[in-house]
Amino acid sequence: MDTAENVRGGSGAMFDRIADRYDLVNRVISLGLDRGWRGKAVRALALGPNARVLDLATGTGDLAIAIAHAHPDAHVVGLDPSEGMLAIARRKALGLGDRIEMVTGDAQALAFESAAFDGATIAFGIRNVLDRAKGLAEMHRVLRPGARLVVLELAEPDGILGPLARWHVHHVVPTIGAWLSGAPEYDYLQRSIAKFPAPAVFADMMAAAGFRDVEWSGLSFGAATLYVGVA
């Protein structure tokens, strides 16, 4: 059973330990699909010109960097509790100059003024927020009215290929993750996916936090879910 301390490990210290191999492991265990998922998340933001965007649980910065490349006039702030992950993100973002910044922070207590951002994203990180209701409320607070929150999260696969995909998540992911990263933390990944609320339930949580017009769609036979809500 996951204890609160285990979840905290998934939010910060755990990722410090696997930061150096995080990108490689992600490519392998997602079969390369995570890049396409992030592309959908970027498009779902529907940003206007000169947007200021917050990417929570930015990790090694892949989504924040993708947003900056797709919107050359945007300013992107990547936030994460893991300094090990942020160190890699900063190296990867060097060519983007001052259009992107990486900061340490907690999604449950954002150190930004209200209505400070024109869009926000969180990819593969909402599972690790201990108090999701509080985190979502904070995300709503820092968005200007009409701005979008885009959440990309892993899920229990369904559909025709669901059994095979679930076998991949429950057995292949922790085994290959541990082998490539040299750490057992990827066992936590499949457990946290299994415990995450069903899409309709999480969409209701977004609505309860103040987001309107909340929509969600399954990606790759339900291996991931994309949620979009308007502040």
C-alpha positions as CSV (number, residue, x, y, z in Angstrom):
1,M,0.0,0.0,0.0
2,D,1.2,3.5,-0.8
3,T,1.8,5.6,2.3
4,A,1.9,9.4,2.4
5,E,5.6,9.2,2.6
6,N,5.8,7.0,-0.5
7,V,3.7,9.5,-2.4
8,R,6.0,12.3,-1.2
9,G,8.9,10.3,-2.6
10,G,7.2,10.2,-5.9
11,S,6.9,13.9,-5.8
12,G,10.5,14.9,-5.2
13,A,13.2,12.8,-3.7
14,M,12.4,9.8,-5.9
15,F,12.9,11.9,-9.0
16,D,16.2,13.3,-7.8
17,R,17.5,9.7,-7.7
18,I,16.3,8.8,-11.3
19,A,16.8,12.2,-13.0
20,D,19.8,11.3,-15.1
21,R,18.0,8.5,-16.9
22,Y,14.4,9.8,-16.7
23,D,14.2,10.9,-20.4
24,L,15.5,7.6,-21.7
25,V,13.2,5.5,-19.5
26,N,10.2,7.6,-20.6
27,R,10.9,7.0,-24.2
28,V,11.3,3.3,-23.7
29,I,8.4,2.5,-21.4
30,S,5.9,4.8,-23.4
31,L,7.1,3.3,-26.7
32,G,7.9,6.8,-27.8
33,L,4.2,7.9,-27.6
34,D,4.8,10.5,-24.9
35,R,6.2,13.0,-27.4
36,G,3.0,12.9,-29.4
37,W,0.9,13.2,-26.2
38,R,2.8,16.4,-25.3
39,G,2.2,17.8,-28.7
40,K,-1.5,17.4,-28.2
41,A,-1.2,19.1,-24.8
42,V,0.6,22.1,-26.4
43,R,-2.1,22.5,-29.0
44,A,-4.9,22.2,-26.4
45,L,-3.6,25.3,-24.6
46,A,-4.9,27.4,-27.5
47,L,-2.5,30.3,-26.6
48,G,-2.8,33.8,-27.8
49,P,0.2,36.1,-28.5
50,N,2.8,36.9,-25.8
51,A,1.3,34.4,-23.4
52,R,2.8,33.6,-20.0
53,V,2.5,29.9,-19.3
54,L,3.1,27.8,-16.2
55,D,4.2,24.1,-16.6
56,L,3.8,22.3,-13.3
57,A,5.7,19.1,-12.5
58,T,7.9,20.1,-15.4
59,G,10.5,17.4,-14.6
60,T,13.3,17.6,-17.2
61,G,11.4,20.3,-19.1
62,D,10.1,18.5,-22.1
63,L,6.6,20.0,-22.1
64,A,7.8,23.5,-21.1
65,I,10.4,23.4,-23.9
66,A,7.8,22.2,-26.4
67,I,5.5,25.1,-25.5
68,A,8.3,27.6,-25.9
69,H,9.2,26.1,-29.4
70,A,5.6,26.2,-30.5
71,H,5.0,29.7,-29.3
72,P,8.2,31.8,-29.9
73,D,6.6,34.9,-28.3
74,A,5.6,33.1,-25.1
75,H,7.3,33.1,-21.7
76,V,7.2,29.7,-20.0
77,V,7.8,29.0,-16.3
78,G,8.6,25.4,-15.5
79,L,8.0,24.4,-11.8
80,D,9.0,21.2,-10.1
81,P,9.9,20.0,-6.5
82,S,12.9,18.1,-7.7
83,E,16.2,20.1,-8.1
84,G,17.8,17.1,-9.8
85,M,15.2,17.2,-12.6
86,L,15.3,21.0,-12.9
87,A,19.1,20.9,-13.3
88,I,18.6,18.8,-16.4
89,A,15.7,20.9,-17.6
90,R,17.8,24.1,-17.4
91,R,20.6,22.5,-19.5
92,K,18.0,21.4,-22.1
93,A,16.5,24.9,-22.2
94,L,19.8,26.8,-22.6
95,G,19.1,27.8,-26.3
96,L,15.8,29.5,-25.4
97,G,17.4,32.3,-23.4
98,D,15.1,34.2,-21.0
99,R,11.9,33.0,-22.6
100,I,11.9,30.0,-20.3
101,E,12.8,29.7,-16.6
102,M,12.8,26.7,-14.2
103,V,11.9,27.2,-10.6
104,T,11.5,25.0,-7.5
105,G,8.0,24.9,-6.2
106,D,5.0,23.0,-4.8
107,A,1.8,22.7,-6.9
108,Q,-0.2,23.0,-3.6
109,A,1.3,26.4,-2.7
110,L,2.2,28.4,-5.8
111,A,4.3,31.4,-5.2
112,F,2.7,33.5,-7.9
113,E,0.1,36.3,-7.9
114,S,-3.5,35.5,-8.8
115,A,-4.3,35.6,-12.6
116,A,-0.6,35.7,-13.4
117,F,-0.7,33.2,-16.3
118,D,-2.4,32.8,-19.7
119,G,-2.3,29.0,-19.6
120,A,-1.0,26.1,-17.4
121,T,-0.1,22.5,-18.0
122,I,0.8,19.5,-15.8
123,A,2.0,16.3,-17.5
124,F,2.3,13.1,-15.6
125,G,2.5,14.9,-12.3
126,I,-1.0,15.4,-10.9
127,R,-0.8,11.8,-9.6
128,N,2.0,13.0,-7.3
129,V,0.1,15.9,-5.8
130,L,-0.9,14.9,-2.3
131,D,-3.9,17.2,-2.0
132,R,-5.2,17.3,-5.6
133,A,-8.1,19.5,-4.7
134,K,-5.8,22.1,-3.2
135,G,-3.4,21.8,-6.2
136,L,-6.2,22.3,-8.7
137,A,-7.5,25.3,-6.7
138,E,-4.1,26.9,-6.8
139,M,-3.8,26.3,-10.6
140,H,-7.2,28.0,-11.0
141,R,-6.1,30.9,-8.8
142,V,-3.0,31.7,-10.9
143,L,-4.8,31.6,-14.2
144,R,-6.5,34.6,-15.7
145,P,-10.2,34.2,-16.5
146,G,-10.7,32.3,-19.7
147,A,-7.2,30.7,-19.6
148,R,-6.9,27.0,-20.0
149,L,-5.5,24.3,-17.8
150,V,-4.3,21.2,-19.7
151,V,-3.6,18.1,-17.7
152,L,-1.9,15.1,-19.3
153,E,-1.9,11.9,-17.2
154,L,-1.2,8.2,-17.5
155,A,-4.2,5.9,-17.1
156,E,-5.3,2.3,-16.9
157,P,-5.6,1.3,-20.6
158,D,-8.9,0.0,-22.0
159,G,-10.5,-1.0,-25.3
160,I,-9.5,-4.0,-27.5
161,L,-5.8,-3.8,-26.6
162,G,-6.5,-2.9,-23.0
163,P,-5.4,-6.3,-21.5
164,L,-2.1,-6.2,-23.4
165,A,-1.5,-2.5,-22.5
166,R,-2.3,-3.1,-18.8
167,W,0.2,-6.0,-18.8
168,H,2.7,-3.5,-20.2
169,V,2.0,-1.0,-17.5
170,H,1.9,-3.5,-14.6
171,H,4.8,-5.7,-15.5
172,V,7.0,-4.3,-18.3
173,V,7.1,-0.7,-17.0
174,P,8.4,-1.4,-13.5
175,T,10.9,-4.1,-14.8
176,I,12.4,-2.0,-17.6
177,G,12.2,1.2,-15.5
178,A,14.2,-0.4,-12.7
179,W,16.7,-1.9,-15.2
180,L,17.3,1.3,-17.1
181,S,17.3,3.6,-14.2
182,G,19.1,1.4,-11.7
183,A,16.4,2.1,-9.2
184,P,13.2,0.3,-8.1
185,E,11.1,3.5,-8.2
186,Y,9.1,2.6,-11.3
187,D,7.2,0.1,-9.3
188,Y,5.6,3.2,-7.7
189,L,4.6,4.4,-11.2
190,Q,2.2,1.5,-12.0
191,R,0.7,1.6,-8.5
192,S,0.0,5.3,-8.7
193,I,-1.6,4.9,-12.1
194,A,-3.9,2.2,-10.8
195,K,-5.0,4.4,-7.9
196,F,-5.7,7.5,-10.0
197,P,-9.4,8.4,-10.3
198,A,-11.3,7.5,-13.4
199,P,-11.4,10.3,-16.0
200,A,-15.0,11.3,-15.3
201,V,-14.2,11.5,-11.6
202,F,-11.0,13.6,-12.1
203,A,-12.9,15.9,-14.5
204,D,-15.4,16.5,-11.7
205,M,-12.6,17.4,-9.4
206,M,-11.4,20.0,-11.9
207,A,-15.0,21.4,-12.1
208,A,-15.1,21.5,-8.3
209,A,-11.9,23.6,-8.3
210,G,-13.6,26.2,-10.5
211,F,-12.8,25.1,-14.0
212,R,-15.6,25.2,-16.5
213,D,-16.2,23.4,-19.9
214,V,-14.0,20.5,-18.6
215,E,-13.4,17.9,-21.3
216,W,-11.3,14.8,-21.4
217,S,-10.2,12.4,-24.1
218,G,-8.3,9.1,-24.0
219,L,-5.0,8.7,-25.9
220,S,-3.4,5.5,-27.3
221,F,-6.1,3.1,-26.2
222,G,-6.5,4.9,-22.9
223,A,-2.9,4.7,-21.9
224,A,-3.0,8.4,-21.2
225,T,-5.8,11.0,-20.8
226,L,-5.9,14.6,-21.8
227,Y,-8.0,16.9,-19.7
228,V,-8.8,20.6,-20.6
229,G,-10.6,23.1,-18.4
230,V,-11.2,26.8,-18.6
231,A,-10.6,29.1,-15.7
